[in-house]
Amino acid sequence: MSTNGQRGGSILAQPLTRPSGGRIAAYLGLFVLGAVVGVAGALVQPGWFPLGLLLALAGAAGLFLGGARAAESRAGAVAPAAGWMVAVVLLTASRPEGDFLFGAGVGSYLFLLGGMALAVMCATLGQGRQPGPSGARLGK
């Protein structure tokens, strides 16, 4: 065994392991929370147009980045982003009666595209798998 507790090679060369049950439950919770934030944002953004849109996007960004920081992985940002996306896409579909939640205005498009861009940015900012401190050779 090497000094960082891994069996030979870099951490990226190690096989993927199944996440624990608690981590899976946390990701499912983040998914559901992402769906709730998506529905809430869809209702708030047209009501108070400029500030409602900013509030909805700030809430989504906070959830995505907070999930990444809490889970200490990119999956912590991807799980709520997936829930947000599913909820928002389902809300954009019109019903047979002709009812729909999103209008064809600038605010709706900014909410959709801005939320997707925030999801990508927060997933990118999330921490990936990093080698331990013993793998670094600083000052040598």
Salt bridges, closest charged atoms under 4 A:
GLU97 OE1 - ARG95 NH2 3.10
ASP99 OD2 - ARG95 NH1 3.92
